[in-house]
Amino acid sequence: MQLKNYPRLLLFCLTLLSVFIMSFNAQAQAPEKAQILFQSIRDGNWEIYTMNIDGSDQRNLTNNPAKDTSQSWSPDGKFIAFQSDRTGNYEIYIMNADGKNIRRLTDDPANDRSPCWSPDGKMIAFTSDRDEGIFIMDVNGKNIRGLMNGPGGGPVWSPDGKKIAFSSLRDFGCNIYVMDIDGKNIRNLTDNIIDNYGPSWSPDGKKIAFYSTRSGNFEIYTMDADGGNVRQLTDNLGKWSMNPSWSPDGQYIAFDRMNENNIDEIFIMDKNGGNITRLTYNQADDNYPKWFDPAFAYSVSFAGKQAVTWGYIKGQY
């Protein structure tokens, strides 16, 4: 090929890349503003919803007779992983952020639950009854491999992608553990005979929020990533506070709490427990919030069924 043809070839390649990106973006778009995912039984069965961070524009994404729960944003906000029993047992599914294009990732007689995306968008961790442990798989549902045997649930990736935190009953009581992403070097962070659940990493990886009954009631706590410096954030006099989720800028925590009628609602508060604000007002449970903000999102695209990382959009965890 003559050198004079290189500019023409480069232009052709760039045009193809532009067409591919525009075609992909037409299929799956991230929210344009910060949103909170949550699950609700307000329509008679568990469905997955989104809302703005002020509680406005609440939308049902799944609208299916099955139980659709345990939702998790992809790092770029374009996709949502969740669990559903629409085939008779719980399997892992993903859908576009607007609820369209639902597809199943797992297909096993055992229950597969609690999906969580890796920070680079290439893998999903989940809990499975197939060997009572935590597993990871590629985002297309392929290459499923177990990380550990024994009880463990609710896996969440550290922001640097090097560790996974989870809850487990392997010792006295339920505790928060952390392990390397190959399942090795498992460490107990809470080491408490009282129940501790729902770990959530702060965006900088320095803190983990969780909920615990150590005060006699389920309340939200934070601790350093090594388990030190435990601090209680909520104190709600018998009304449970659970399922914390950090805002991507690390300044706020979303969570669910029982209201005066013992119905779960979604709240947010400052990272230190101040300025608690209620977001949902409903006659049925709303819980398990997950926060997404496009200003702090990875840019991750799917080429067919293969995840490709294009880089950061803005900010960095």
Secondary structure per residue as TSV (DSSP state, phi and psi in degrees):
chain	resnum	aa	ss	phi	psi
A	1	M	-	360.0	134.7
A	2	Q	-	-77.8	150.9
A	3	L	G	-60.0	-30.5
A	4	K	G	-65.2	-16.5
A	5	N	G	-86.7	-11.3
A	6	Y	H	-61.0	-46.7
A	7	P	H	-58.1	-38.9
A	8	R	H	-65.9	-41.4
A	9	L	H	-65.4	-41.7
A	10	L	H	-62.8	-42.3
A	11	L	H	-62.4	-40.7
A	12	F	H	-61.5	-44.5
A	13	C	H	-64.7	-42.7
A	14	L	H	-65.1	-35.8
A	15	T	H	-65.2	-43.8
A	16	L	H	-61.3	-43.1
A	17	L	H	-62.9	-41.5
A	18	S	H	-63.6	-42.6
A	19	V	H	-63.2	-42.0
A	20	F	H	-61.6	-46.7
A	21	I	H	-64.5	-43.3
A	22	M	H	-65.0	-38.3
A	23	S	H	-64.7	-42.3
A	24	F	H	-66.3	-45.6
A	25	N	H	-63.5	-27.2
A	26	A	H	-69.3	-23.8
A	27	Q	H	-87.2	-33.8
A	28	A	-	-144.8	119.4
A	29	Q	-	-120.4	140.1
A	30	A	-	-76.3	153.9
A	31	P	-	-57.3	146.2
A	32	E	S	-81.7	-16.6
A	33	K	S	-136.0	167.0
A	34	A	-	-60.0	137.1
A	35	Q	E	-139.9	160.7
A	36	I	E	-120.9	124.6
A	37	L	E	-81.8	144.5
A	38	F	E	-157.1	165.8
A	39	Q	E	-111.0	147.5
A	40	S	E	-148.0	150.2
A	41	I	-	-109.1	19.3
A	42	R	T	-62.2	-25.4
A	43	D	T	-97.5	13.8
A	44	G	S	101.8	-17.0
A	45	N	S	-149.1	165.6
A	46	W	-	-71.2	125.1
A	47	E	E	-130.9	165.8
A	48	I	E	-106.5	132.6
A	49	Y	E	-126.0	161.2
A	50	T	E	-124.1	158.2
A	51	M	E	-154.2	160.0
A	52	N	E	-68.7	162.4
A	53	I	T	-72.5	-5.5
A	54	D	T	-97.3	5.2
A	55	G	S	92.4	-3.2
A	56	S	-	-84.2	165.6
A	57	D	S	55.7	57.2
A	58	Q	-	-82.4	125.0
A	59	R	E	-129.7	135.8
A	60	N	E	-82.8	119.9
A	61	L	S	-92.3	-30.0
A	62	T	-	-98.3	-49.2
A	63	N	-	48.5	60.9
A	64	N	-	-137.8	145.9
A	65	P	S	-62.7	-18.0
A	66	A	S	-77.5	172.1
A	67	K	-	-88.6	112.7
A	68	D	E	-112.0	115.3
A	69	T	E	-148.1	-177.2
A	70	S	E	55.6	53.2
A	71	Q	E	-78.1	151.3
A	72	S	E	-149.2	127.9
A	73	W	E	-71.3	144.5
A	74	S	-	-72.2	158.1
A	75	P	T	-58.7	-29.0
A	76	D	T	-91.3	-3.4
A	77	G	S	77.6	4.4
A	78	K	S	-85.2	-19.1
A	79	F	E	-134.0	158.0
A	80	I	E	-131.4	125.2
A	81	A	E	-93.9	147.9
A	82	F	E	-159.8	169.6
A	83	Q	E	-107.3	147.0
A	84	S	E	-150.3	147.5
A	85	D	-	-104.4	26.8
A	86	R	T	-66.9	-12.5
A	87	T	T	-106.1	8.1
A	88	G	S	110.5	-25.9
A	89	N	S	-139.8	166.6
A	90	Y	-	-73.6	128.1
A	91	E	E	-128.9	164.3
A	92	I	E	-93.8	132.7
A	93	Y	E	-126.5	161.8
A	94	I	E	-131.0	156.5
A	95	M	E	-147.8	163.4
A	96	N	E	-65.0	161.0
A	97	A	T	-63.3	-18.6
A	98	D	T	-93.5	5.6
A	99	G	S	91.9	-2.3
A	100	K	-	-89.1	165.6
A	101	N	S	59.2	53.4
A	102	I	-	-74.9	131.2
A	103	R	E	-141.9	145.5
A	104	R	E	-86.8	137.6
A	105	L	-	-100.8	-36.8
A	106	T	-	-111.8	155.5
A	107	D	-	-151.1	88.8
A	108	D	-	-145.5	145.0
A	109	P	S	-60.9	-26.0
A	110	A	S	-79.5	161.1
A	111	N	-	-78.2	129.7
A	112	D	E	-112.6	127.3
A	113	R	E	-142.1	171.3
A	114	S	E	53.2	59.8
A	115	P	E	-72.0	149.8
A	116	C	E	-148.3	128.0
A	117	W	E	-74.9	145.3
A	118	S	-	-73.0	154.0
A	119	P	T	-60.3	-26.7
A	120	D	T	-89.3	-0.2
A	121	G	S	77.0	8.2
A	122	K	S	-94.6	-19.3
A	123	M	E	-138.3	161.6
A	124	I	E	-129.8	126.9
A	125	A	E	-91.4	149.4
A	126	F	E	-158.2	164.8
A	127	T	E	-99.4	141.2
A	128	S	E	-140.1	146.1
A	129	D	T	-83.3	-5.8
A	130	R	T	-63.6	-28.5
A	131	D	T	-146.9	24.8
A	132	E	T	45.2	65.2
A	133	G	E	-164.6	-166.4
A	134	I	E	-108.0	135.3
A	135	F	E	-125.0	161.6
A	136	I	E	-131.1	156.6
A	137	M	E	-149.9	162.7
A	138	D	E	-68.0	162.3
A	139	V	T	-69.6	-10.8
A	140	N	T	-93.2	5.7
A	141	G	S	87.1	1.9
A	142	K	-	-92.3	166.7
A	143	N	S	58.8	48.0
A	144	I	-	-72.9	130.5
A	145	R	E	-144.8	142.2
A	146	G	E	-81.1	142.6
A	147	L	E	-98.4	-32.8
A	148	M	E	-159.4	150.2
A	149	N	E	-98.0	160.0
A	150	G	S	99.3	168.0
A	151	P	S	-62.5	139.0
A	152	G	-	-179.0	141.4
A	153	G	E	-152.7	168.2
A	154	G	E	60.3	48.8
A	155	P	E	-66.4	140.9
A	156	V	E	-137.9	134.4
A	157	W	E	-79.4	143.3
A	158	S	-	-69.6	152.6
A	159	P	T	-58.3	-28.0
A	160	D	T	-85.8	-1.1
A	161	G	S	75.5	9.7
A	162	K	S	-96.9	-16.5
A	163	K	E	-138.2	160.2
A	164	I	E	-129.4	126.8
A	165	A	E	-96.9	151.1
A	166	F	E	-161.0	167.0
A	167	S	E	-102.3	147.0
A	168	S	E	-155.0	148.8
A	169	L	-	-98.7	20.0
A	170	R	S	-67.9	-23.7
A	171	D	S	-111.6	-169.9
A	172	F	S	-65.6	127.4
A	173	G	S	73.3	180.0
A	174	C	-	-102.0	129.7
A	175	N	E	-126.0	165.0
A	176	I	E	-93.0	128.9
A	177	Y	E	-121.1	163.2
A	178	V	E	-136.4	145.2
A	179	M	E	-143.4	162.0
A	180	D	E	-70.2	161.7
A	181	I	T	-73.2	-4.1
A	182	D	T	-96.1	7.0
A	183	G	S	86.1	1.0
A	184	K	-	-94.2	167.7
A	185	N	S	60.6	49.7
A	186	I	-	-73.8	130.0
A	187	R	E	-133.0	136.6
A	188	N	E	-83.2	119.1
A	189	L	S	-91.0	-32.0
A	190	T	S	-96.4	-36.1
A	191	D	-	46.4	56.2
A	192	N	-	-137.7	139.7
A	193	I	S	-76.4	-9.1
A	194	I	S	-86.7	153.7
A	195	D	-	-69.9	135.7
A	196	N	E	-134.5	126.5
A	197	Y	E	-138.5	171.0
A	198	G	E	62.6	51.4
A	199	P	E	-63.8	144.0
A	200	S	E	-142.6	119.0
A	201	W	E	-74.0	140.1
A	202	S	-	-69.3	153.5
A	203	P	T	-58.5	-27.7
A	204	D	T	-88.3	-0.7
A	205	G	S	76.3	5.7
A	206	K	S	-90.0	-20.5
A	207	K	E	-128.6	155.9
A	208	I	E	-129.1	123.5
A	209	A	E	-90.0	150.0
A	210	F	E	-160.4	172.9
A	211	Y	E	-122.1	149.2
A	212	S	E	-151.6	155.0
A	213	T	-	-99.3	16.1
A	214	R	T	-62.9	-19.1
A	215	S	T	-95.5	3.1
A	216	G	S	99.7	-10.5
A	217	N	S	-144.0	148.3
A	218	F	-	-64.8	118.2
A	219	E	E	-134.0	163.0
A	220	I	E	-88.7	135.4
A	221	Y	E	-130.1	161.8
A	222	T	E	-126.5	156.3
A	223	M	E	-147.8	161.5
A	224	D	E	-64.7	160.1
A	225	A	T	-63.2	-17.1
A	226	D	T	-96.1	5.4
A	227	G	S	95.7	-6.0
A	228	G	-	-84.8	169.2
A	229	N	S	58.8	51.2
A	230	V	-	-71.0	133.2
A	231	R	E	-136.1	129.5
A	232	Q	E	-83.4	130.3
A	233	L	-	-102.7	-33.5
A	234	T	-	-115.9	156.1
A	235	D	-	-153.6	93.0
A	236	N	-	-113.0	20.4
A	237	L	T	51.6	56.5
A	238	G	T	93.6	-10.3
A	239	K	S	-98.6	115.8
A	240	W	-	-60.3	139.6
A	241	S	E	-120.3	125.5
A	242	M	E	-146.0	173.5
A	243	N	E	55.0	60.7
A	244	P	E	-70.4	149.3
A	245	S	E	-145.4	120.9
A	246	W	E	-71.3	145.6
A	247	S	-	-71.2	149.8
A	248	P	T	-61.6	-20.3
A	249	D	T	-89.7	-2.2
A	250	G	S	77.7	8.9
A	251	Q	S	-97.9	-14.6
A	252	Y	E	-138.1	163.1
A	253	I	E	-133.4	125.8
A	254	A	E	-90.8	148.8
A	255	F	E	-161.1	170.5
A	256	D	E	-113.9	148.5
A	257	R	E	-146.1	145.6
A	258	M	E	-67.6	133.8
A	259	N	-	-88.3	-167.8
A	260	E	T	-65.0	-17.2
A	261	N	T	-104.7	17.4
A	262	N	S	60.3	33.4
A	263	I	-	-110.5	133.3
A	264	D	E	-69.6	134.3
A	265	E	E	-131.4	162.4
A	266	I	E	-93.0	133.0
A	267	F	E	-127.9	162.3
A	268	I	E	-130.6	157.1
A	269	M	E	-149.8	164.0
A	270	D	E	-62.9	159.3
A	271	K	T	-61.6	-18.8
A	272	N	T	-99.3	6.4
A	273	G	S	97.4	-0.7
A	274	G	-	-88.7	167.9
A	275	N	S	53.7	52.0
A	276	I	-	-68.9	126.7
A	277	T	E	-128.2	131.3
A	278	R	E	-86.7	133.7
A	279	L	-	-106.0	-33.1
A	280	T	-	-115.6	145.4
A	281	Y	-	-133.6	101.3
A	282	N	-	-146.0	166.2
A	283	Q	S	-99.7	13.5
A	284	A	S	-143.9	162.9
A	285	D	-	-63.9	132.6
A	286	D	E	-120.9	125.1
A	287	N	E	-156.7	-177.9
A	288	Y	E	59.7	57.4
A	289	P	E	-73.0	147.4
A	290	K	E	-137.5	129.5
A	291	W	E	-101.2	138.2
A	292	F	E	-135.9	138.5
A	293	D	-	-136.6	119.0
A	294	P	G	-62.0	-20.6
A	295	A	G	-70.1	-14.3
A	296	F	G	-126.5	28.6
A	297	A	-	-99.2	146.9
A	298	Y	E	-66.6	154.2
A	299	S	E	-102.7	103.2
A	300	V	E	-126.9	128.9
A	301	S	E	-117.9	157.2
A	302	F	E	-105.3	119.3
A	303	A	E	-97.6	100.1
A	304	G	T	65.9	-113.0
A	305	K	T	-113.9	14.1
A	306	Q	E	-110.8	130.9
A	307	A	E	-79.8	134.1
A	308	V	E	-126.7	127.0
A	309	T	E	-91.0	122.4
A	310	W	E	-97.3	-10.4
A	311	G	E	121.4	-175.0
A	312	Y	E	-84.6	150.9
A	313	I	S	-86.0	-64.7
A	314	K	S	-141.8	156.1
A	315	G	-	63.2	-176.0
A	316	Q	-	-163.1	134.4
A	317	Y	-	-66.2	360.0
